[in-house]
Amino acid sequence: MKLSCSQVDLNKGLAIVGRAVATRTTLPITNNILLTADQSRLKLAATNLEIAITYWLGAKVEEEGAITIPARLLTDFVNSLPNEQINLTLSPRTRTLELKCARFEARINGEEAEEFPPIPSIEEGVATTIDPEALRLAIAQVVFAAATEETRPVLTGVHCQFYGDTLTLAAADGFRLAVHKAPLAQPVAEMTEVIIPARTLNELQRLIGDEEKPVEITINPNGSQVLFRLKDVEMASQLIQGAFPNYTQLIPQSYVTRAEIGLSDFLKATRTASIFAREGSAIVRLQITPGEELAPGKVVLSARAEEVGDNVGEVDAMVEGEEAKIAFNNKFLADVLSVLREDRVILETTNPSSPGLIRPVGTDNYVHVVMPMFVQW
């Protein structure tokens, strides 16, 4: 293998595939990155056996070849180099990769490419495309609600239903539920349901970045792997096997009190209350009061920490229905308000012990359900 490429391109590629390098593993070679010189491109690949990321960058290839190199050593060295051309030369006999850039050079011992785990290539199955901005928003509004504990593995993933020209993402951790519907650029022929690990979607959200071309999604025929194809990047991931809960029955279909609130005011008051809530039991109390004659309705947010003190904040609201009281975990409330983009948001409640429903005004593609905290009023 003999090639040259720019330090900027190589550094960017190593940073991208580095996200898939194994950290704790019983297979040491997954601590490496696979480099393959092929025609006029250099292919970088890494895998932790759950996800695999492949990145292609332009290069002047004189001799083709492949080698695996310790990821951290290679990444740190390339990152330290000046923004100039890097020459890479592999000695097949010693499996040593020589790197030269400006007045710097290094030799790194590698391992045979054949020892590296195969990178999944999914060419058949259910395939579709989606606008990158639509996918980015869908992931952002759902993925944070997935469980982080492994006690119920299916809840550590996001349920994805491909049906017609709609992709429905849903995540739940037992305390909250987020559901987002996104349009597909290319309809699917048959309804398909899979559970994609939340970690995978977090990585995908980073990869999309400023992507402009539609993202290609392919699910293999037996529903065990998914492949996301971007302009210069591919990411393959194992899927979570199991039955996701029937979340539709968790979404309240009616309400007793409905408040429409300015999003920025609601989020600011929530963050202010959280300063005190985090010192105590992480509870924010909401009291919703309808308006009288010319006076608007209001939502009063309060939090108390026994050892520290308490605070009260108030925001205007258009309130329909009865006066209501409900309490939420401050982080859960701030999480959902932080991912909304619209100017106003709706909060619907039934009683202090029933879930609250939050959704943006002006769009019907997102709902968020939060379980209440039980408090003494």
PLY file of the C-alpha trace (Angstrom):
ply
format ascii 1.0
element vertex 377
property float x
property float y
property float z
element edge 376
property int vertex1
property int vertex2
end_header
0.00 0.00 0.00
1.34 3.40 -1.00
-0.71 6.59 -1.14
-0.94 10.26 -0.26
-3.85 12.34 1.04
-4.46 15.57 2.90
-4.02 15.73 6.67
-7.40 17.47 7.05
-9.28 14.72 5.20
-7.53 11.91 7.03
-8.00 13.58 10.40
-11.72 14.06 9.72
-12.14 10.46 8.61
-10.33 9.05 11.65
-12.52 11.15 13.97
-15.68 9.81 12.29
-14.83 6.10 12.29
-13.20 6.44 15.71
-16.68 6.64 17.22
-17.09 2.92 16.42
-13.75 1.75 17.83
-14.24 -0.68 20.72
-13.26 0.62 24.16
-13.69 -2.47 26.32
-13.43 -5.67 24.31
-12.29 -9.29 24.42
-11.23 -8.98 20.76
-8.16 -6.68 20.76
-8.16 -6.09 17.00
-11.40 -4.08 17.37
-9.21 -1.41 19.01
-7.78 -0.90 15.51
-8.90 0.95 12.40
-8.85 -0.84 9.05
-7.18 1.14 6.23
-7.77 -0.01 2.66
-6.28 1.73 -0.39
-8.62 1.11 -3.31
-8.34 2.83 -6.72
-8.42 6.57 -5.97
-9.76 6.39 -2.43
-8.68 5.43 1.05
-11.30 3.52 3.02
-11.30 3.70 6.82
-13.41 1.28 8.86
-13.96 0.53 12.55
-16.33 -1.68 14.51
-17.16 -2.58 18.10
-19.24 -5.54 16.82
-22.48 -3.61 17.52
-21.96 -0.78 15.07
-19.52 -0.40 12.19
-18.62 2.90 10.51
-16.92 3.16 7.12
-15.57 6.41 5.64
-14.11 7.10 2.20
-11.72 9.94 1.43
-9.97 11.00 -1.75
-6.35 9.88 -2.10
-3.62 9.49 -4.70
-3.10 5.72 -4.64
0.10 4.32 -6.13
-0.20 0.82 -4.67
-3.34 -0.80 -3.27
-3.34 -2.72 0.00
-4.85 -2.98 3.47
-3.71 -3.01 7.11
-5.21 -2.46 10.56
-3.56 0.11 12.85
-4.17 0.93 16.57
-6.88 3.59 16.44
-5.81 5.86 19.27
-2.15 5.98 18.27
-2.92 6.71 14.62
-5.61 9.29 15.39
-3.53 11.20 17.92
-0.49 11.28 15.63
-2.41 12.46 12.54
-4.23 15.06 14.64
-0.88 16.51 15.76
0.44 16.97 12.20
0.40 20.21 10.17
-2.23 20.82 7.50
-0.19 19.35 4.64
-0.03 16.23 2.51
0.55 12.90 4.29
2.35 10.03 2.58
1.49 6.55 3.79
3.60 3.53 2.84
3.03 -0.02 4.06
5.81 -2.56 4.31
3.96 -5.88 3.75
6.82 -7.95 5.17
6.98 -6.18 8.55
3.32 -4.96 8.59
4.65 -1.49 9.44
2.88 1.65 8.22
5.17 4.61 7.59
3.65 8.09 7.68
5.44 11.22 6.47
4.09 14.77 6.66
6.23 17.88 6.27
9.14 17.35 8.68
7.40 14.66 10.74
7.39 10.93 10.28
6.36 7.82 12.20
6.29 4.06 11.84
3.37 2.16 13.38
3.14 -1.60 13.63
-0.16 -3.02 12.38
-2.00 -6.32 12.08
-3.20 -8.19 9.01
-6.42 -6.87 7.45
-7.72 -10.44 7.19
-7.86 -10.61 11.00
-10.33 -7.70 11.18
-14.03 -8.59 11.72
-16.03 -8.36 8.47
-17.88 -5.06 8.00
-21.57 -5.74 7.19
-22.66 -4.84 3.67
-26.43 -4.89 3.32
-27.55 -4.77 -0.31
-30.96 -6.47 -0.06
-34.00 -6.05 2.14
-36.35 -3.17 2.94
-34.85 0.02 1.49
-35.94 3.65 1.64
-34.56 7.20 1.75
-35.29 10.16 4.01
-34.40 13.84 4.05
-31.44 14.32 6.45
-33.03 17.29 8.24
-36.27 15.35 8.81
-34.29 12.41 10.19
-32.13 14.62 12.40
-35.20 16.25 13.95
-36.96 12.90 14.44
-33.96 11.44 16.26
-33.47 14.56 18.41
-37.09 14.57 19.57
-37.21 10.88 20.47
-33.85 9.30 21.32
-33.40 10.97 24.74
-36.49 9.16 26.03
-34.95 5.70 25.55
-33.89 3.81 28.67
-30.23 3.83 29.69
-30.41 0.78 31.97
-30.20 -2.66 30.40
-32.87 -4.30 32.59
-35.30 -4.26 29.63
-33.10 -4.28 26.51
-35.92 -3.36 24.10
-36.38 -0.04 25.91
-32.73 0.91 25.26
-33.69 1.16 21.60
-36.02 3.25 19.47
-38.98 1.49 17.86
-39.04 2.38 14.15
-42.07 1.64 12.01
-41.72 2.08 8.25
-45.20 2.23 6.73
-46.03 3.70 3.34
-44.35 7.09 3.18
-44.07 7.55 6.98
-41.40 6.64 9.50
-42.66 6.58 13.09
-40.04 6.66 15.84
-40.99 5.88 19.45
-38.92 5.65 22.63
-39.93 5.00 26.23
-38.11 4.34 29.49
-41.08 3.57 31.73
-41.46 7.19 32.86
-41.93 8.99 29.55
-42.79 8.30 25.93
-41.79 10.24 22.80
-43.37 9.60 19.38
-42.38 11.39 16.16
-43.69 10.84 12.62
-41.35 11.78 9.76
-42.01 11.68 6.00
-40.03 9.20 3.90
-38.70 10.41 0.55
-39.20 6.93 -0.86
-42.21 4.86 0.30
-41.72 1.28 1.48
-43.62 -1.57 -0.15
-44.46 -3.35 3.11
-44.77 -2.28 6.73
-41.57 -3.01 8.64
-40.92 -2.65 12.36
-37.47 -2.79 13.98
-35.81 -1.62 17.19
-32.65 0.41 16.57
-30.29 0.92 19.55
-30.43 4.48 20.87
-26.61 4.58 20.75
-26.76 3.93 17.01
-29.18 6.79 16.40
-27.09 9.15 18.53
-24.08 8.36 16.34
-26.18 8.74 13.18
-27.34 12.16 14.33
-23.69 13.24 14.64
-22.83 11.79 11.24
-25.68 13.54 9.43
-24.16 16.93 10.37
-24.58 19.18 7.34
-25.53 16.32 5.01
-27.67 17.47 2.08
-28.31 14.28 0.11
-31.13 11.96 1.27
-30.01 9.31 3.76
-30.43 5.74 2.47
-31.75 3.19 4.97
-31.63 -0.57 4.30
-32.82 -3.29 6.70
-31.57 -6.79 5.91
-34.14 -9.50 5.06
-34.06 -11.22 8.45
-34.37 -7.96 10.42
-31.10 -8.31 12.33
-29.11 -5.39 10.88
-29.67 -1.89 9.48
-27.41 0.13 7.17
-27.40 3.93 6.87
-25.65 5.26 3.77
-24.58 8.92 3.55
-22.42 10.78 1.04
-19.02 9.52 2.23
-20.04 7.41 5.20
-21.80 4.12 5.88
-22.90 2.94 9.31
-24.16 -0.58 9.96
-25.74 -1.61 13.24
-27.13 -4.67 14.93
-30.85 -4.40 15.73
-32.41 -5.19 19.11
-34.56 -8.32 19.06
-37.76 -8.48 21.11
-41.27 -7.05 21.35
-41.59 -3.31 21.99
-44.52 -2.34 24.26
-47.78 -1.24 22.62
-47.13 2.43 23.30
-50.23 3.78 21.54
-52.38 2.80 24.52
-50.19 4.99 26.76
-51.10 8.19 24.91
-54.02 9.97 26.64
-56.98 10.47 24.32
-58.77 13.12 26.41
-58.00 15.86 28.91
-59.64 17.90 31.66
-57.25 20.85 31.47
-55.40 22.17 28.44
-52.82 24.97 28.59
-51.15 26.62 25.61
-47.87 28.23 26.68
-45.04 30.12 25.00
-42.21 27.62 24.64
-39.32 29.94 25.56
-41.12 31.20 28.71
-42.07 27.65 29.73
-38.52 26.36 29.24
-36.97 29.30 31.10
-39.32 28.85 34.07
-38.61 25.09 34.08
-34.85 25.63 34.11
-35.18 28.18 36.91
-37.27 25.77 39.00
-34.76 23.01 38.25
-32.07 24.93 40.16
-33.99 24.20 43.36
-35.48 20.88 42.25
-32.08 19.29 41.70
-31.10 20.12 45.29
-34.11 18.21 46.57
-36.24 15.44 45.08
-36.07 16.64 41.42
-39.75 17.66 41.48
-41.29 20.67 39.72
-44.88 21.44 40.69
-47.22 23.00 38.12
-50.45 24.77 39.02
-52.59 25.65 36.00
-55.20 28.39 36.48
-57.76 29.49 33.84
-58.05 33.20 33.03
-60.79 35.47 34.35
-62.47 38.03 32.09
-59.60 40.06 30.58
-56.83 38.41 32.61
-54.95 35.56 30.89
-54.59 32.13 32.40
-51.31 31.15 33.99
-49.06 28.27 34.92
-47.17 28.58 38.19
-44.01 26.45 38.47
-42.49 25.86 41.89
-39.75 23.73 43.39
-38.60 23.15 46.94
-35.47 21.71 48.52
-35.91 21.11 52.23
-32.34 22.01 53.17
-31.91 24.92 50.76
-35.12 26.81 50.04
-37.74 27.17 47.33
-38.75 29.22 44.30
-41.87 30.13 42.35
-42.16 31.21 38.71
-45.17 32.17 36.62
-45.91 32.16 32.88
-48.98 33.29 30.95
-51.07 30.62 29.28
-54.29 30.16 27.34
-56.10 27.70 29.60
-59.10 25.61 28.64
-60.96 23.52 31.23
-60.56 23.29 34.99
-57.85 24.42 37.37
-55.23 21.68 37.65
-52.18 20.59 39.63
-49.51 18.17 38.47
-45.84 17.52 39.29
-43.07 16.29 36.99
-39.44 15.27 37.25
-37.63 18.50 36.38
-35.19 16.80 33.97
-37.98 15.04 32.05
-39.85 18.33 31.59
-36.72 20.25 30.53
-35.65 17.46 28.16
-38.79 17.59 26.04
-39.09 21.39 26.01
-35.43 21.62 24.88
-36.02 19.62 21.67
-39.12 21.47 20.45
-38.77 24.12 17.74
-42.20 25.73 17.62
-43.04 28.98 19.42
-45.85 27.54 21.53
-46.51 24.25 23.26
-49.63 22.52 24.63
-49.81 20.74 28.00
-52.82 18.51 28.60
-53.63 16.95 31.99
-56.44 14.87 33.47
-55.57 14.68 37.18
-52.45 14.83 39.38
-51.91 11.06 39.13
-52.42 10.66 35.38
-49.79 11.25 32.66
-49.38 14.70 31.15
-49.23 15.13 27.39
-46.99 17.72 25.72
-47.05 18.59 22.03
-46.07 21.56 19.87
-48.67 23.93 18.44
-48.89 23.98 14.65
-47.77 20.43 13.91
-49.33 17.04 14.63
-46.25 14.86 14.09
-44.98 14.79 17.69
-46.38 13.85 21.10
-44.63 13.39 24.41
-46.15 11.71 27.45
-44.66 12.20 30.94
-45.64 10.25 34.05
-46.38 12.52 37.04
-44.54 12.58 40.37
-46.67 11.95 43.44
-46.47 14.86 45.91
-48.35 16.34 48.83
-50.05 19.55 47.77
0 1
1 2
2 3
3 4
4 5
5 6
6 7
7 8
8 9
9 10
10 11
11 12
12 13
13 14
14 15
15 16
16 17
17 18
18 19
19 20
20 21
21 22
22 23
23 24
24 25
25 26
26 27
27 28
28 29
29 30
30 31
31 32
32 33
33 34
34 35
35 36
36 37
37 38
38 39
39 40
40 41
41 42
42 43
43 44
44 45
45 46
46 47
47 48
48 49
49 50
50 51
51 52
52 53
53 54
54 55
55 56
56 57
57 58
58 59
59 60
60 61
61 62
62 63
63 64
64 65
65 66
66 67
67 68
68 69
69 70
70 71
71 72
72 73
73 74
74 75
75 76
76 77
77 78
78 79
79 80
80 81
81 82
82 83
83 84
84 85
85 86
86 87
87 88
88 89
89 90
90 91
91 92
92 93
93 94
94 95
95 96
96 97
97 98
98 99
99 100
100 101
101 102
102 103
103 104
104 105
105 106
106 107
107 108
108 109
109 110
110 111
111 112
112 113
113 114
114 115
115 116
116 117
117 118
118 119
119 120
120 121
121 122
122 123
123 124
124 125
125 126
126 127
127 128
128 129
129 130
130 131
131 132
132 133
133 134
134 135
135 136
136 137
137 138
138 139
139 140
140 141
141 142
142 143
143 144
144 145
145 146
146 147
147 148
148 149
149 150
150 151
151 152
152 153
153 154
154 155
155 156
156 157
157 158
158 159
159 160
160 161
161 162
162 163
163 164
164 165
165 166
166 167
167 168
168 169
169 170
170 171
171 172
172 173
173 174
174 175
175 176
176 177
177 178
178 179
179 180
180 181
181 182
182 183
183 184
184 185
185 186
186 187
187 188
188 189
189 190
190 191
191 192
192 193
193 194
194 195
195 196
196 197
197 198
198 199
199 200
200 201
201 202
202 203
203 204
204 205
205 206
206 207
207 208
208 209
209 210
210 211
211 212
212 213
213 214
214 215
215 216
216 217
217 218
218 219
219 220
220 221
221 222
222 223
223 224
224 225
225 226
226 227
227 228
228 229
229 230
230 231
231 232
232 233
233 234
234 235
235 236
236 237
237 238
238 239
239 240
240 241
241 242
242 243
243 244
244 245
245 246
246 247
247 248
248 249
249 250
250 251
251 252
252 253
253 254
254 255
255 256
256 257
257 258
258 259
259 260
260 261
261 262
262 263
263 264
264 265
265 266
266 267
267 268
268 269
269 270
270 271
271 272
272 273
273 274
274 275
275 276
276 277
277 278
278 279
279 280
280 281
281 282
282 283
283 284
284 285
285 286
286 287
287 288
288 289
289 290
290 291
291 292
292 293
293 294
294 295
295 296
296 297
297 298
298 299
299 300
300 301
301 302
302 303
303 304
304 305
305 306
306 307
307 308
308 309
309 310
310 311
311 312
312 313
313 314
314 315
315 316
316 317
317 318
318 319
319 320
320 321
321 322
322 323
323 324
324 325
325 326
326 327
327 328
328 329
329 330
330 331
331 332
332 333
333 334
334 335
335 336
336 337
337 338
338 339
339 340
340 341
341 342
342 343
343 344
344 345
345 346
346 347
347 348
348 349
349 350
350 351
351 352
352 353
353 354
354 355
355 356
356 357
357 358
358 359
359 360
360 361
361 362
362 363
363 364
364 365
365 366
366 367
367 368
368 369
369 370
370 371
371 372
372 373
373 374
374 375
375 376
